[in-house]
Amino acid sequence: MTIKKLFIAALLSCYSFSASAQTDVPQAQAGAVESLFNVQAGIVGIYVNYEMPLSTRWALRAEAGLDLWYYDAYKYNGTSVIKDKGTFFAPDISIEPRWYYNIEKRARKGKHTENNSANFITLAVKYYPDLFKIGGPDYIYVPNQISFTPKWGIRRAIAKSNFNYELGIGVGYLRYISDSQFLARRDDVVVDAHIRIGYTFK
């Protein structure tokens, strides 16, 4: 089974498992993670994700989104070589276990914890499949790649509403899966930082 199929299966299983799984975490319990469906937008993309509680402080998050990519390349226009640059959107799929390590402490202090408003540590596993792109010339593409990034972040509800913001940052490992003569190397270091604002549906 290819990595692409494994990620799609994992994404679907998170949704189907959440409908049937029994958990000992009451959704109304203060200081416990909740089941959430989010739509978020960031500086470089738009995303849909689902968080399924695994315990009072652990959640499994599955996400699909469109990332904004920038390209800077040279092309031959028939008479000369010219520089071409611009942006396009490409899809990504990610799975991450999130540990909301201070959600119980925030609840004890009387702070707002609904919609998983707490700090978190996670291992973000992100896959970029070479499925399609929106915009950009035909010769530009995103090679199949997968990354593993430990991240620290915060998530907060805005004014105790269903609107939220997230900040996160981490440094991890990236592996190019595509066979391409244009790839100088197959391994790389990735810096994963995100700033997002969104809305939570429950």
C-alpha positions as CSV (number, residue, x, y, z in Angstrom):
1,M,0.0,0.0,0.0
2,T,1.4,3.4,-1.0
3,I,1.9,6.2,1.5
4,K,-0.8,8.2,-0.2
5,K,-3.3,5.4,0.4
6,L,-2.2,5.0,4.0
7,F,-2.7,8.7,4.8
8,I,-6.2,8.7,3.2
9,A,-7.2,5.6,5.1
10,A,-5.9,7.2,8.4
11,L,-7.8,10.4,7.7
12,L,-11.1,8.5,7.0
13,S,-10.6,6.2,10.0
14,C,-10.4,9.2,12.4
15,Y,-13.8,10.4,11.2
16,S,-15.4,7.0,11.3
17,F,-13.9,6.0,14.6
18,S,-15.1,9.1,16.3
19,A,-18.7,8.2,15.5
20,S,-18.5,4.9,17.2
21,A,-15.8,5.1,19.9
22,Q,-16.7,5.2,23.5
23,T,-14.5,7.4,25.7
24,D,-14.5,8.1,29.4
25,V,-14.0,11.8,28.9
26,P,-17.3,13.7,29.3
27,Q,-17.5,16.5,26.7
28,A,-18.8,19.0,29.3
29,Q,-16.0,18.2,31.8
30,A,-13.9,21.3,32.5
31,G,-10.2,20.9,31.7
32,A,-10.7,18.0,29.2
33,V,-10.1,18.0,25.5
34,E,-13.2,18.1,23.3
35,S,-14.2,16.7,19.9
36,L,-13.9,19.6,17.5
37,F,-14.3,20.2,13.8
38,N,-12.4,23.3,12.6
39,V,-12.1,25.5,9.5
40,Q,-9.0,27.6,9.7
41,A,-7.1,30.1,7.5
42,G,-3.5,31.1,7.8
43,I,-1.0,33.3,6.0
44,V,-0.2,30.5,3.6
45,G,-3.3,28.4,3.2
46,I,-6.8,27.2,4.3
47,Y,-7.5,24.0,6.2
48,V,-10.2,21.7,7.5
49,N,-9.4,19.5,10.5
50,Y,-11.0,17.3,13.2
51,E,-9.8,16.6,16.7
52,M,-10.8,13.4,18.4
53,P,-10.3,13.2,22.2
54,L,-8.2,10.2,23.3
55,S,-8.1,11.1,27.0
56,T,-8.5,14.3,29.2
57,R,-5.3,15.8,27.7
58,W,-4.7,13.9,24.4
59,A,-6.4,14.4,21.1
60,L,-5.8,12.9,17.6
61,R,-6.0,15.6,14.9
62,A,-6.5,14.8,11.2
63,E,-6.3,17.6,8.6
64,A,-6.6,18.3,4.9
65,G,-5.7,21.7,3.4
66,L,-4.3,23.8,0.6
67,D,-0.9,25.4,1.2
68,L,0.3,28.5,-0.7
69,W,3.6,27.8,-2.5
70,Y,6.0,30.3,-4.0
71,Y,8.2,29.5,-7.0
72,D,11.1,31.3,-8.6
73,A,12.3,29.6,-11.8
74,Y,13.8,30.2,-15.3
75,K,12.1,29.2,-18.5
76,Y,12.8,29.5,-22.2
77,N,10.2,31.6,-24.1
78,G,11.3,30.6,-27.6
79,T,13.9,33.2,-28.0
80,S,15.6,33.7,-24.6
81,V,15.6,32.5,-21.0
82,I,13.5,34.6,-18.7
83,K,12.9,34.5,-15.0
84,D,9.4,33.4,-13.9
85,K,8.0,33.6,-10.4
86,G,4.6,33.5,-8.7
87,T,2.4,31.4,-6.4
88,F,0.1,28.4,-6.5
89,F,-1.9,26.2,-4.1
90,A,-1.2,22.5,-3.5
91,P,-2.9,20.0,-1.2
92,D,-1.5,18.5,2.0
93,I,-2.7,15.9,4.5
94,S,-1.5,15.6,8.1
95,I,-2.0,13.5,11.2
96,E,-0.9,14.6,14.6
97,P,-1.4,13.4,18.2
98,R,-1.7,16.5,20.4
99,W,-0.9,16.7,24.1
100,Y,-2.7,19.7,25.6
101,Y,-0.4,19.6,28.6
102,N,-1.8,22.6,30.6
103,I,-5.6,22.3,29.9
104,E,-6.3,20.9,33.4
105,K,-4.2,23.5,35.1
106,R,-6.0,26.3,33.2
107,A,-9.3,24.9,34.3
108,R,-8.2,24.8,37.9
109,K,-7.3,28.5,37.7
110,G,-10.7,29.3,36.2
111,K,-9.4,30.1,32.8
112,H,-11.4,29.3,29.6
113,T,-10.6,25.8,28.2
114,E,-13.5,25.3,25.8
115,N,-12.7,24.4,22.2
116,N,-9.3,23.0,23.5
117,S,-8.0,26.4,24.6
118,A,-4.6,25.4,25.9
119,N,-0.9,24.9,25.0
120,F,0.1,21.8,23.2
121,I,3.0,19.6,22.1
122,T,2.6,17.5,19.0
123,L,4.4,15.4,16.4
124,A,3.0,16.7,13.1
125,V,3.2,14.1,10.3
126,K,2.5,15.9,7.0
127,Y,2.2,14.5,3.5
128,Y,2.2,16.5,0.3
129,P,0.8,14.3,-2.5
130,D,1.5,15.2,-6.1
131,L,-2.3,15.2,-6.9
132,F,-3.1,18.6,-8.3
133,K,-2.3,22.3,-8.0
134,I,-4.3,25.5,-8.4
135,G,-2.5,28.2,-10.3
136,G,1.1,28.4,-11.6
137,P,2.5,27.1,-14.9
138,D,2.3,23.5,-16.0
139,Y,6.0,22.8,-15.5
140,I,5.8,23.7,-11.7
141,Y,4.9,20.9,-9.3
142,V,5.3,19.8,-5.7
143,P,7.2,16.5,-5.4
144,N,5.7,13.8,-3.2
145,Q,7.2,14.4,0.3
146,I,6.6,13.6,3.9
147,S,7.7,15.4,7.0
148,F,7.9,14.6,10.8
149,T,8.0,17.7,13.0
150,P,7.9,18.0,16.8
151,K,6.0,21.2,17.5
152,W,5.0,23.5,20.4
153,G,2.0,25.7,20.1
154,I,-1.0,27.4,21.7
155,R,-4.7,27.4,20.8
156,R,-7.2,29.9,22.2
157,A,-10.8,30.8,21.8
158,I,-11.4,34.4,20.8
159,A,-13.5,36.2,23.5
160,K,-14.9,32.8,24.6
161,S,-16.6,32.3,21.3
162,N,-16.2,29.5,18.6
163,F,-13.7,31.7,16.8
164,N,-10.1,30.7,17.6
165,Y,-6.5,31.3,16.8
166,E,-3.5,29.0,16.8
167,L,0.3,29.5,16.8
168,G,2.8,26.7,16.5
169,I,6.5,26.2,15.6
170,G,8.9,23.3,15.2
171,V,11.9,21.9,13.4
172,G,11.8,18.5,11.8
173,Y,12.8,16.0,9.1
174,L,11.6,16.0,5.5
175,R,11.9,13.1,3.0
176,Y,11.3,13.5,-0.7
177,I,9.5,10.4,-2.1
178,S,9.3,11.3,-5.8
179,D,11.9,10.0,-8.1
180,S,13.2,13.1,-9.9
181,Q,16.5,14.1,-11.5
182,F,15.9,17.6,-10.4
183,L,16.1,16.7,-6.7
184,A,19.7,17.3,-5.4
185,R,19.0,15.3,-2.3
186,R,16.2,13.3,-0.8
187,D,16.5,14.4,2.8
188,D,16.1,17.9,4.3
189,V,15.4,19.9,7.4
190,V,12.0,21.5,7.6
191,V,10.9,24.5,9.7
192,D,7.1,24.3,10.3
193,A,5.5,27.4,11.7
194,H,1.8,28.3,11.5
195,I,-0.3,31.3,12.4
196,R,-4.1,30.7,11.9
197,I,-7.5,32.0,12.7
198,G,-10.6,29.9,12.4
199,Y,-14.0,28.8,13.5
200,T,-15.0,25.7,15.5
201,F,-18.1,23.6,14.8
202,K,-19.3,21.3,17.6
